Amino acid sequence: MEFDALLHARYSVRAYKPDAVEPDKLESVLQAANWAPTACNRQPFRLIVLETRGREAELGRIYHRPWFVQAPVIIAIVTLPDEAWSRRDGANYGLVDAAIAFDHLILAATDLGLGTCWIAAFDPQAAREVLQLPESAVPVAFTPLGYPADQPGIKKRKALSEIVKNGSW
């Protein structure tokens, strides 16, 4: 898909078909995250692939919407702040790196006809418990991954004049 069309095609899917995600497509979206740029190429994130079948109640603790567990797969991304590059003022880029990687994953999924929905409003404690995360890992986001069973709505975006400044603020 042309990049511009891909950007317009991506939307937050909130209904999924039960159809399995083919292993080669799953690997492709995971590889897209792996190829994402990160500060100093440290890749301070981990992707956790969760099959939903039989784990709906457990995974529902993380995010309570029924459609969250409709897809056959959920992918979590966690950051490892101790592995991330930090700027001189101490700003840790682990969250930025994870966000870039997850965006690559989501765009790759769209390109393959798969649906996703970036979930940040999850229960962090439940996520830690369900994923059995070590203390050094911080959950960042989740997405279901599967074939959409809904249609995109109308997208609203600000005009470029509202978000672009030239030369200075």
N, C-alpha and C positions, 0 to 999 in steps of 0.2 A: 504494500500500500504506500502511496506517496506520503511523505512526512506530514504535509499540511492536512491531507485527508485523515491521516491517523490521529492527529491532534483533535480534529473535529469529531471523529468517530468515538473516541473514548468517553465513557460516561460512567457514573456510579450505578452499577447493576444491583438491584435489590430484589431480584427473583431469578432463580437458577433452575435449569433442567437437571434431572438426576444423572444425565449421561456422564460417563467417565471421561476424564481428561487423559488423552493419549500420552504415554510416557515420553515420547519424543517432543511433544509440545510442552510438557512440564519441564523437561530438561532445557528447552529453548528459553523459556521465561527465566529459569534460574541462571542460565548462562548470561542473559541480558543483564541481570543484577551483578553478576561477577565481573562484567566488562565495564561497569560504571566507573567514572572517575572518582577518586577519593583523594583527600589531602595526603600528599607524599606517598600515594598508592598503598596506604596501610590496610585498607579494607577492614576497618574495625567493626564489622557487623557479622552476624550469622543469620541464616535463613532456616526456619524450622517448618518443615512440610508436615501437615497434619491431615490424615484422612478422616473425614467426618463420620462415615458410616459406623454406627455402634458407639460413637463418642458424643452424640448430640447434646446430652444433658451436661456432660463435663465441659464441653466447649462452650455451651450456652452460658456458663458461669462467667466467661470472659466478656461476652457481649450478648445482651439479652434479646436481640431481635431474632424472630424465627427464621428469616431468610439467611442469616449469618451461617447457619449450618445446613442450608439447602444444597449448596454446592458440594461436589464430592471431595474438594480439597480446600483447606485454609492454609495460607502461608503467613507466618509471623516473621518479622525482622526485629532483631535485637541488636543493640550496640554494646560495644565493650570499650567504655571510656578510657581505660588504662592503655588500650592499644591505639587510640586515636591520636592524631596530631593535635597539638595545642599551640595557639598563637602566643606571642610574647606576653600579652595581657592576661593569659590564662584561659581564653575562650577555647573550649574543647569542641572539635569539629566532628565528633562521633555521630551526633544527631543529624548533622548536615550530610555526612557521608551515607548514612542509612537512608535518608530521604531521597537522595539522588539514586541510590541503588534500587529502592522500591519503585521510584518513578520509572526507571528503565524496565523493571519487571512488568509493571502495569501497562506500559506502552507496548511491550513485546506481546503481552497477552492479547491486547486489543488487535494487534496486527494478525494474530493467529485465529481471530474469531472468538476468543474467550472473553468472559466478563470478569470484572473485579470491582471492588469498592473499598477504597482506603478507609480503614477504621482506626481512629485515634481515640474515640470516646469509650475505650474498654476499661475494665476493672484491672488495674495494675497488679493488685495482690492476687486475684484469681489467675491472671496470666502467669505470674511467677510460679504459683503452685502447680497449675496444669502443665506448664512447660518445664517444670523442675529446673528453673534457672539458678545458676550460681549467683552469689551476691554481686559479682563483678559484671553481670549482664543486666542491661536495662531494656525492657520491652518498649518498642517505638511505635509499631503499627501492625495491623493485621489486614489481610484481604481474603475473602472467599475467592476461589478460582474455579470457574466452570462455564458452561454455555448459558448465555442469557435466556431468560424466559419472559423478559419484559422488553419494552422499547424505551429509547432515550426520550426524555422530555426536552422542553425548550431550554437551552443554555443561556444564562445571562452573564455577561462579562462587562466590566467597566470599559469605557472608551480609553484608548491609549493616552489621550490627553489628560486623563485622570491619574494615570500611573507612571508616566514617563516625564522626567525632568531632564532638561538639556543643560549641561555644563555645571550646574549646581542646584541646590534645592530651590 
